[in-house]
Amino acid sequence: MESINSIPFQKVCHFIDKNLNTKLPLDDLCKIEHLSKYHFHRLFHLHVGLPVFQYIQLQRMKKAANQLYYHHLTITDIALDASFENTESFSRAFKKVFLVTPTQFKQSPNWAPISGNSLNNVNTTQANQPMEHSLIANVKIQWFDKTQIASLSHKGSPQTLHISIKRFIEWRKAHHTPPTLSKTFNILYNDPHTTPAEDYRFDIATNITSINLTNDEQLKEDKLKENTQGVELSEIPKGYCAVLRYTGSDDNLGELINALYSQWLPQSGKQLRDFPCFIERIKMFTTVNQTEAVTDIYLQIE
Protein backbone atom coordinates (compact mmCIF):
# COMPACT_ATOMS: atom_id res chain seq x y z
CA MET A 1 0.00 0.00 0.00
CA GLU A 2 1.33 3.44 -0.92
CA SER A 3 1.70 6.04 1.79
CA ILE A 4 1.03 9.78 1.78
CA ASN A 5 4.27 11.53 2.59
CA SER A 6 4.55 14.76 0.62
CA ILE A 7 4.73 17.55 3.23
CA PRO A 8 7.23 20.31 2.33
CA PHE A 9 10.63 19.74 3.98
CA GLN A 10 9.51 16.24 4.96
CA LYS A 11 12.93 14.77 4.09
CA VAL A 12 14.69 17.25 6.35
CA CYS A 13 12.24 16.69 9.22
CA HIS A 14 12.55 12.93 8.77
CA PHE A 15 16.36 13.21 8.91
CA ILE A 16 16.19 15.40 12.02
CA ASP A 17 13.78 13.11 13.86
CA LYS A 18 15.87 10.07 13.01
CA ASN A 19 19.05 11.68 14.34
CA LEU A 20 17.91 13.58 17.42
CA ASN A 21 20.62 11.93 19.51
CA THR A 22 23.44 13.32 17.34
CA LYS A 23 24.71 16.73 16.30
CA LEU A 24 22.81 18.13 13.32
CA PRO A 25 25.04 20.57 11.43
CA LEU A 26 23.15 23.11 9.36
CA ASP A 27 25.30 22.30 6.32
CA ASP A 28 24.04 18.71 6.33
CA LEU A 29 20.42 19.85 6.49
CA CYS A 30 20.92 22.35 3.67
CA LYS A 31 22.37 19.63 1.44
CA ILE A 32 19.21 17.55 1.77
CA GLU A 33 17.14 20.35 0.19
CA HIS A 34 19.96 21.63 -2.06
CA LEU A 35 19.59 25.12 -0.60
CA SER A 36 21.97 27.77 0.68
CA LYS A 37 21.86 28.54 4.39
CA TYR A 38 20.09 31.84 3.73
CA HIS A 39 17.27 30.32 1.69
CA PHE A 40 17.08 27.22 3.87
CA HIS A 41 16.38 29.22 7.03
CA ARG A 42 13.66 31.30 5.39
CA LEU A 43 11.93 28.40 3.62
CA PHE A 44 12.13 25.98 6.56
CA HIS A 45 10.53 28.56 8.86
CA LEU A 46 7.89 29.34 6.23
CA HIS A 47 6.83 25.71 5.69
CA VAL A 48 7.37 24.18 9.12
CA GLY A 49 6.39 27.16 11.24
CA LEU A 50 9.51 27.19 13.44
CA PRO A 51 13.19 28.11 12.96
CA VAL A 52 15.15 24.95 12.27
CA PHE A 53 17.07 24.85 15.56
CA GLN A 54 13.92 25.58 17.54
CA TYR A 55 12.25 22.70 15.69
CA ILE A 56 15.16 20.39 16.57
CA GLN A 57 14.97 21.40 20.23
CA LEU A 58 11.19 20.90 20.29
CA GLN A 59 11.45 17.42 18.77
CA ARG A 60 14.13 16.46 21.29
CA MET A 61 11.94 17.62 24.15
CA LYS A 62 8.89 15.76 22.76
CA LYS A 63 10.95 12.58 22.54
CA ALA A 64 12.32 13.16 26.04
CA ALA A 65 8.80 13.64 27.43
CA ASN A 66 7.74 10.37 25.85
CA GLN A 67 10.75 8.60 27.38
CA LEU A 68 10.10 10.13 30.79
CA TYR A 69 6.51 8.99 30.95
CA TYR A 70 6.41 5.70 29.08
CA HIS A 71 9.89 4.24 29.60
CA HIS A 72 11.98 3.37 32.64
CA LEU A 73 14.96 5.57 31.80
CA THR A 74 16.91 7.86 34.10
CA ILE A 75 16.94 11.60 33.47
CA THR A 76 20.69 11.34 32.87
CA ASP A 77 20.19 8.73 30.13
CA ILE A 78 17.44 10.81 28.52
CA ALA A 79 19.57 13.95 28.65
CA LEU A 80 22.49 12.20 26.95
CA ASP A 81 20.17 10.71 24.32
CA ALA A 82 18.94 14.24 23.58
CA SER A 83 22.56 15.36 22.98
CA PHE A 84 22.90 17.36 26.18
CA GLU A 85 26.21 17.26 28.04
CA ASN A 86 24.62 17.28 31.49
CA THR A 87 21.24 17.03 33.23
CA GLU A 88 21.29 20.70 34.28
CA SER A 89 21.27 22.05 30.73
CA PHE A 90 18.71 19.42 29.72
CA SER A 91 16.43 20.34 32.63
CA ARG A 92 16.59 24.04 31.71
CA ALA A 93 15.70 23.27 28.08
CA PHE A 94 12.92 20.90 29.11
CA LYS A 95 11.39 23.42 31.52
CA LYS A 96 11.47 26.09 28.82
CA VAL A 97 9.14 23.91 26.70
CA PHE A 98 6.98 22.13 29.30
CA LEU A 99 7.12 24.79 32.07
CA VAL A 100 8.06 22.13 34.65
CA THR A 101 11.21 20.16 35.43
CA PRO A 102 11.68 16.63 34.01
CA THR A 103 11.09 15.19 37.50
CA GLN A 104 7.83 17.11 37.88
CA PHE A 105 6.69 16.05 34.41
CA LYS A 106 7.42 12.39 35.16
CA GLN A 107 5.24 12.59 38.27
CA SER A 108 2.41 14.63 36.68
CA PRO A 109 2.73 14.97 32.89
CA ASN A 110 1.09 17.84 31.04
CA TRP A 111 1.29 17.74 27.23
CA ALA A 112 -0.65 20.96 26.67
CA PRO A 113 2.42 23.20 26.12
CA ILE A 114 3.31 21.31 22.94
CA SER A 115 -0.20 20.61 21.66
CA GLY A 116 -0.03 23.58 19.28
CA ASN A 117 3.55 23.05 18.12
CA SER A 118 2.98 20.67 15.25
CA LEU A 119 4.67 20.25 11.94
CA ASN A 120 3.33 22.87 9.52
CA ASN A 121 1.45 24.58 12.34
CA VAL A 122 1.83 28.06 10.86
CA ASN A 123 1.27 27.43 7.18
CA THR A 124 -1.20 24.56 7.28
CA THR A 125 -3.14 25.58 4.19
CA GLN A 126 -0.15 25.63 1.87
CA ALA A 127 1.57 22.64 3.48
CA ASN A 128 -1.45 20.36 3.29
CA GLN A 129 -2.41 21.07 -0.30
CA PRO A 130 -0.17 18.37 -1.84
CA MET A 131 -1.14 15.89 0.89
CA GLU A 132 -4.88 16.40 0.35
CA HIS A 133 -4.52 16.55 -3.43
CA SER A 134 -3.05 13.03 -3.43
CA LEU A 135 -5.64 11.78 -0.93
CA ILE A 136 -8.16 10.41 -3.43
CA ALA A 137 -5.61 8.37 -5.38
CA ASN A 138 -4.20 6.76 -2.24
CA VAL A 139 -7.43 5.47 -0.71
CA LYS A 140 -7.93 1.71 -1.12
CA ILE A 141 -11.10 -0.35 -0.68
CA GLN A 142 -10.32 -3.46 1.36
CA TRP A 143 -12.18 -6.19 3.21
CA PHE A 144 -11.69 -6.19 6.97
CA ASP A 145 -12.28 -9.43 8.89
CA LYS A 146 -14.15 -9.34 12.19
CA THR A 147 -11.51 -8.81 14.84
CA GLN A 148 -11.90 -9.52 18.54
CA ILE A 149 -10.11 -6.91 20.59
CA ALA A 150 -9.13 -6.19 24.16
CA SER A 151 -10.17 -2.57 24.52
CA LEU A 152 -9.77 0.22 27.05
CA SER A 153 -12.12 3.21 26.70
CA HIS A 154 -10.76 6.63 27.55
CA LYS A 155 -13.63 8.94 28.46
CA GLY A 156 -12.97 12.55 29.30
CA SER A 157 -10.55 15.28 28.33
CA PRO A 158 -8.04 14.46 25.54
CA GLN A 159 -5.42 16.11 27.77
CA THR A 160 -5.57 13.09 30.12
CA LEU A 161 -5.41 10.48 27.37
CA HIS A 162 -1.82 9.64 28.30
CA ILE A 163 -3.05 8.20 31.61
CA SER A 164 -5.30 5.70 29.81
CA ILE A 165 -2.52 4.84 27.35
CA LYS A 166 -0.19 4.06 30.23
CA ARG A 167 -2.84 1.82 31.87
CA PHE A 168 -3.26 -0.05 28.61
CA ILE A 169 0.50 -0.48 28.25
CA GLU A 170 0.54 -2.02 31.75
CA TRP A 171 -2.18 -4.47 30.68
CA ARG A 172 -0.29 -5.38 27.49
CA LYS A 173 2.87 -6.05 29.44
CA ALA A 174 0.99 -8.29 31.86
CA HIS A 175 -0.48 -10.29 28.95
CA HIS A 176 2.73 -10.32 26.87
CA THR A 177 1.18 -8.56 23.88
CA PRO A 178 3.67 -5.87 22.83
CA PRO A 179 3.09 -3.98 19.56
CA THR A 180 5.70 -6.19 17.91
CA LEU A 181 3.50 -9.28 18.47
CA SER A 182 -0.09 -8.00 18.34
CA LYS A 183 -1.85 -5.25 16.45
CA THR A 184 -2.70 -1.89 17.97
CA PHE A 185 -5.98 -0.12 17.18
CA ASN A 186 -7.51 3.21 18.18
CA ILE A 187 -11.26 3.73 17.74
CA LEU A 188 -12.07 7.40 17.23
CA TYR A 189 -15.57 8.14 18.47
CA ASN A 190 -15.25 11.93 18.46
CA ASP A 191 -13.30 14.85 17.06
CA PRO A 192 -11.35 16.28 20.03
CA HIS A 193 -11.55 19.77 18.52
CA THR A 194 -15.35 19.88 18.41
CA THR A 195 -16.42 17.58 21.25
CA PRO A 196 -16.86 18.79 24.86
CA ALA A 197 -14.19 17.22 27.06
CA GLU A 198 -16.76 15.37 29.17
CA ASP A 199 -18.21 13.68 26.06
CA TYR A 200 -14.91 12.71 24.43
CA ARG A 201 -14.21 8.99 23.91
CA PHE A 202 -11.14 7.29 22.48
CA ASP A 203 -10.62 3.49 22.65
CA ILE A 204 -7.18 1.86 22.78
CA ALA A 205 -7.16 -1.78 21.72
CA THR A 206 -5.23 -4.81 20.56
CA ASN A 207 -6.39 -7.95 18.78
CA ILE A 208 -6.63 -10.92 21.13
CA THR A 209 -6.10 -13.85 18.74
CA SER A 210 -2.50 -14.00 19.88
CA ILE A 211 -3.35 -13.84 23.59
CA ASN A 212 -2.98 -17.27 25.15
CA LEU A 213 -6.12 -17.30 27.26
CA THR A 214 -8.58 -20.05 26.32
CA ASN A 215 -10.65 -21.24 23.38
CA ASP A 216 -13.86 -20.91 25.40
CA GLU A 217 -15.36 -17.49 24.64
CA GLN A 218 -17.09 -17.11 28.02
CA LEU A 219 -13.95 -18.01 29.92
CA LYS A 220 -11.99 -15.64 27.71
CA GLU A 221 -14.37 -12.79 28.52
CA ASP A 222 -14.24 -13.61 32.23
CA LYS A 223 -10.45 -13.66 32.10
CA LEU A 224 -10.35 -10.22 30.47
CA LYS A 225 -12.52 -8.84 33.26
CA GLU A 226 -9.88 -9.87 35.78
CA ASN A 227 -7.78 -6.74 35.45
CA THR A 228 -7.48 -3.43 37.26
CA GLN A 229 -6.88 -1.36 34.14
CA GLY A 230 -10.47 -1.48 32.83
CA VAL A 231 -9.74 -3.54 29.69
CA GLU A 232 -12.80 -5.28 28.21
CA LEU A 233 -13.62 -7.69 25.40
CA SER A 234 -14.99 -6.06 22.26
CA GLU A 235 -14.78 -6.38 18.47
CA ILE A 236 -14.35 -4.49 15.24
CA PRO A 237 -16.99 -5.79 12.79
CA LYS A 238 -16.23 -7.26 9.40
CA GLY A 239 -16.93 -5.45 6.16
CA TYR A 240 -15.47 -3.30 3.42
CA CYS A 241 -13.41 -0.30 4.44
CA ALA A 242 -11.85 2.71 2.80
CA VAL A 243 -8.22 2.59 3.93
CA LEU A 244 -5.61 5.32 3.79
CA ARG A 245 -2.01 4.70 4.87
CA TYR A 246 -0.12 7.65 6.29
CA THR A 247 3.53 7.94 7.30
CA GLY A 248 4.47 10.65 9.77
CA SER A 249 3.55 12.39 13.00
CA ASP A 250 0.07 12.24 14.52
CA ASP A 251 -0.02 16.03 14.10
CA ASN A 252 -1.58 15.61 10.64
CA LEU A 253 -3.93 12.69 11.36
CA GLY A 254 -6.92 14.87 12.22
CA GLU A 255 -6.70 16.78 8.95
CA LEU A 256 -6.37 13.56 6.97
CA ILE A 257 -9.41 12.03 8.65
CA ASN A 258 -11.43 15.19 8.01
CA ALA A 259 -10.34 15.14 4.37
CA LEU A 260 -11.48 11.53 4.06
CA TYR A 261 -14.95 12.54 5.21
CA SER A 262 -15.17 15.85 3.34
CA GLN A 263 -13.30 15.04 0.09
CA TRP A 264 -13.06 11.34 -0.58
CA LEU A 265 -16.45 10.20 0.71
CA PRO A 266 -18.65 12.58 -1.34
CA GLN A 267 -16.75 11.71 -4.53
CA SER A 268 -16.75 7.96 -3.86
CA GLY A 269 -20.52 7.50 -3.81
CA LYS A 270 -20.10 5.17 -0.81
CA GLN A 271 -22.20 5.14 2.36
CA LEU A 272 -20.79 4.86 5.87
CA ARG A 273 -21.69 1.96 8.13
CA ASP A 274 -22.59 2.45 11.79
CA PHE A 275 -19.11 2.11 13.24
CA PRO A 276 -16.62 4.88 14.12
CA CYS A 277 -13.51 5.70 12.16
CA PHE A 278 -10.61 3.64 13.50
CA ILE A 279 -6.89 3.43 12.93
CA GLU A 280 -4.28 0.70 13.10
CA ARG A 281 -0.82 1.59 14.31
CA ILE A 282 1.42 -0.26 11.85
CA LYS A 283 4.58 1.32 13.26
CA MET A 284 4.14 3.21 16.52
CA PHE A 285 5.89 6.37 17.70
CA THR A 286 6.95 4.52 20.84
CA THR A 287 8.97 2.07 18.72
CA VAL A 288 10.15 4.30 15.82
CA ASN A 289 10.87 7.98 15.23
CA GLN A 290 7.67 9.96 14.78
CA THR A 291 8.31 10.72 11.09
CA GLU A 292 8.65 6.94 10.53
CA ALA A 293 5.36 6.12 12.28
CA VAL A 294 2.92 4.34 9.95
CA THR A 295 -0.85 4.52 10.47
CA ASP A 296 -3.73 2.97 8.51
CA ILE A 297 -6.96 5.00 8.70
CA TYR A 298 -10.21 3.01 8.23
CA LEU A 299 -13.74 4.11 7.34
CA GLN A 300 -16.25 1.26 7.26
CA ILE A 301 -18.45 1.60 4.17
CA GLU A 302 -21.40 -0.11 2.49
C-alpha positions in Angstrom: 0.0 0.0 0.0 1.3 3.4 -0.9 1.7 6.0 1.8 1.0 9.8 1.8 4.3 11.5 2.6 4.6 14.8 0.6 4.7 17.5 3.2 7.2 20.3 2.3 10.6 19.7 4.0 9.5 16.2 5.0 12.9 14.8 4.1 14.7 17.2 6.4 12.2 16.7 9.2 12.6 12.9 8.8 16.4 13.2 8.9 16.2 15.4 12.0 13.8 13.1 13.9 15.9 10.1 13.0 19.0 11.7 14.3 17.9 13.6 17.4 20.6 11.9 19.5 23.4 13.3 17.3 24.7 16.7 16.3 22.8 18.1 13.3 25.0 20.6 11.4 23.2 23.1 9.4 25.3 22.3 6.3 24.0 18.7 6.3 20.4 19.9 6.5 20.9 22.3 3.7 22.4 19.6 1.4 19.2 17.5 1.8 17.1 20.3 0.2 20.0 21.6 -2.1 19.6 25.1 -0.6 22.0 27.8 0.7 21.9 28.5 4.4 20.1 31.8 3.7 17.3 30.3 1.7 17.1 27.2 3.9 16.4 29.2 7.0 13.7 31.3 5.4 11.9 28.4 3.6 12.1 26.0 6.6 10.5 28.6 8.9 7.9 29.3 6.2 6.8 25.7 5.7 7.4 24.2 9.1 6.4 27.2 11.2 9.5 27.2 13.4 13.2 28.1 13.0 15.2 25.0 12.3 17.1 24.9 15.6 13.9 25.6 17.5 12.2 22.7 15.7 15.2 20.4 16.6 15.0 21.4 20.2 11.2 20.9 20.3 11.5 17.4 18.8 14.1 16.5 21.3 11.9 17.6 24.1 8.9 15.8 22.8 11.0 12.6 22.5 12.3 13.2 26.0 8.8 13.6 27.4 7.7 10.4 25.8 10.8 8.6 27.4 10.1 10.1 30.8 6.5 9.0 31.0 6.4 5.7 29.1 9.9 4.2 29.6 12.0 3.4 32.6 15.0 5.6 31.8 16.9 7.9 34.1 16.9 11.6 33.5 20.7 11.3 32.9 20.2 8.7 30.1 17.4 10.8 28.5 19.6 14.0 28.7 22.5 12.2 26.9 20.2 10.7 24.3 18.9 14.2 23.6 22.6 15.4 23.0 22.9 17.4 26.2 26.2 17.3 28.0 24.6 17.3 31.5 21.2 17.0 33.2 21.3 20.7 34.3 21.3 22.1 30.7 18.7 19.4 29.7 16.4 20.3 32.6 16.6 24.0 31.7 15.7 23.3 28.1 12.9 20.9 29.1 11.4 23.4 31.5 11.5 26.1 28.8 9.1 23.9 26.7 7.0 22.1 29.3 7.1 24.8 32.1 8.1 22.1 34.6 11.2 20.2 35.4 11.7 16.6 34.0 11.1 15.2 37.5 7.8 17.1 37.9 6.7 16.0 34.4 7.4 12.4 35.2 5.2 12.6 38.3 2.4 14.6 36.7 2.7 15.0 32.9 1.1 17.8 31.0 1.3 17.7 27.2 -0.7 21.0 26.7 2.4 23.2 26.1 3.3 21.3 22.9 -0.2 20.6 21.7 0.0 23.6 19.3 3.6 23.1 18.1 3.0 20.7 15.3 4.7 20.2 11.9 3.3 22.9 9.5 1.4 24.6 12.3 1.8 28.1 10.9 1.3 27.4 7.2 -1.2 24.6 7.3 -3.1 25.6 4.2 -0.2 25.6 1.9 1.6 22.6 3.5 -1.4 20.4 3.3 -2.4 21.1 -0.3 -0.2 18.4 -1.8 -1.1 15.9 0.9 -4.9 16.4 0.4 -4.5 16.5 -3.4 -3.1 13.0 -3.4 -5.6 11.8 -0.9 -8.2 10.4 -3.4 -5.6 8.4 -5.4 -4.2 6.8 -2.2 -7.4 5.5 -0.7 -7.9 1.7 -1.1 -11.1 -0.3 -0.7 -10.3 -3.5 1.4 -12.2 -6.2 3.2 -11.7 -6.2 7.0 -12.3 -9.4 8.9 -14.2 -9.3 12.2 -11.5 -8.8 14.8 -11.9 -9.5 18.5 -10.1 -6.9 20.6 -9.1 -6.2 24.2 -10.2 -2.6 24.5 -9.8 0.2 27.0 -12.1 3.2 26.7 -10.8 6.6 27.6 -13.6 8.9 28.5 -13.0 12.5 29.3 -10.5 15.3 28.3 -8.0 14.5 25.5 -5.4 16.1 27.8 -5.6 13.1 30.1 -5.4 10.5 27.4 -1.8 9.6 28.3 -3.1 8.2 31.6 -5.3 5.7 29.8 -2.5 4.8 27.3 -0.2 4.1 30.2 -2.8 1.8 31.9 -3.3 -0.1 28.6 0.5 -0.5 28.3 0.5 -2.0 31.8 -2.2 -4.5 30.7 -0.3 -5.4 27.5 2.9 -6.1 29.4 1.0 -8.3 31.9 -0.5 -10.3 29.0 2.7 -10.3 26.9 1.2 -8.6 23.9 3.7 -5.9 22.8 3.1 -4.0 19.6 5.7 -6.2 17.9 3.5 -9.3 18.5 -0.1 -8.0 18.3 -1.9 -5.3 16.5 -2.7 -1.9 18.0 -6.0 -0.1 17.2 -7.5 3.2 18.2 -11.3 3.7 17.7 -12.1 7.4 17.2 -15.6 8.1 18.5 -15.2 11.9 18.5 -13.3 14.8 17.1 -11.4 16.3 20.0 -11.5 19.8 18.5 -15.3 19.9 18.4 -16.4 17.6 21.3 -16.9 18.8 24.9 -14.2 17.2 27.1 -16.8 15.4 29.2 -18.2 13.7 26.1 -14.9 12.7 24.4 -14.2 9.0 23.9 -11.1 7.3 22.5 -10.6 3.5 22.6 -7.2 1.9 22.8 -7.2 -1.8 21.7 -5.2 -4.8 20.6 -6.4 -8.0 18.8 -6.6 -10.9 21.1 -6.1 -13.8 18.7 -2.5 -14.0 19.9 -3.3 -13.8 23.6 -3.0 -17.3 25.1 -6.1 -17.3 27.3 -8.6 -20.1 26.3 -10.6 -21.2 23.4 -13.9 -20.9 25.4 -15.4 -17.5 24.6 -17.1 -17.1 28.0 -14.0 -18.0 29.9 -12.0 -15.6 27.7 -14.4 -12.8 28.5 -14.2 -13.6 32.2 -10.5 -13.7 32.1 -10.4 -10.2 30.5 -12.5 -8.8 33.3 -9.9 -9.9 35.8 -7.8 -6.7 35.5 -7.5 -3.4 37.3 -6.9 -1.4 34.1 -10.5 -1.5 32.8 -9.7 -3.5 29.7 -12.8 -5.3 28.2 -13.6 -7.7 25.4 -15.0 -6.1 22.3 -14.8 -6.4 18.5 -14.3 -4.5 15.2 -17.0 -5.8 12.8 -16.2 -7.3 9.4 -16.9 -5.4 6.2 -15.5 -3.3 3.4 -13.4 -0.3 4.4 -11.8 2.7 2.8 -8.2 2.6 3.9 -5.6 5.3 3.8 -2.0 4.7 4.9 -0.1 7.7 6.3 3.5 7.9 7.3 4.5 10.6 9.8 3.5 12.4 13.0 0.1 12.2 14.5 0.0 16.0 14.1 -1.6 15.6 10.6 -3.9 12.7 11.4 -6.9 14.9 12.2 -6.7 16.8 8.9 -6.4 13.6 7.0 -9.4 12.0 8.6 -11.4 15.2 8.0 -10.3 15.1 4.4 -11.5 11.5 4.1 -15.0 12.5 5.2 -15.2 15.9 3.3 -13.3 15.0 0.1 -13.1 11.3 -0.6 -16.4 10.2 0.7 -18.7 12.6 -1.3 -16.8 11.7 -4.5 -16.7 8.0 -3.9 -20.5 7.5 -3.8 -20.1 5.2 -0.8 -22.2 5.1 2.4 -20.8 4.9 5.9 -21.7 2.0 8.1 -22.6 2.4 11.8 -19.1 2.1 13.2 -16.6 4.9 14.1 -13.5 5.7 12.2 -10.6 3.6 13.5 -6.9 3.4 12.9 -4.3 0.7 13.1 -0.8 1.6 14.3 1.4 -0.3 11.8 4.6 1.3 13.3 4.1 3.2 16.5 5.9 6.4 17.7 7.0 4.5 20.8 9.0 2.1 18.7 10.1 4.3 15.8 10.9 8.0 15.2 7.7 10.0 14.8 8.3 10.7 11.1 8.6 6.9 10.5 5.4 6.1 12.3 2.9 4.3 9.9 -0.8 4.5 10.5 -3.7 3.0 8.5 -7.0 5.0 8.7 -10.2 3.0 8.2 -13.7 4.1 7.3 -16.3 1.3 7.3 -18.4 1.6 4.2 -21.4 -0.1 2.5 
